[in-house]
């Protein structure tokens, strides 16, 4: 996420905004868990996996909005 964006801007936002930092880490955690589940390393039922994917997408959308608001 945020590939192609200035790393300095992302780091500054991580330092200055605790909500952004927490949400960013949650998104990364969910991303790893979803990948592990899809690879069969983390056994999850379809319902739980679907819920995690939805939460991950919502986190990404919120992070993107927060990042864009800071840039403008």
Long-range contacts (C-beta under 8 A, 24 or more apart in sequence): 1-27, 1-60, 1-63, 2-63, 2-67, 5-67, 9-67, 9-70, 9-71, 10-67, 13-66, 13-67, 13-70, 17-66, 17-70, 19-66, 20-63, 20-66, 20-67, 23-59, 23-62, 23-63, 23-66, 24-63, 26-59, 27-56, 27-59, 27-60, 27-63, 30-55, 30-56, 30-59, 31-56
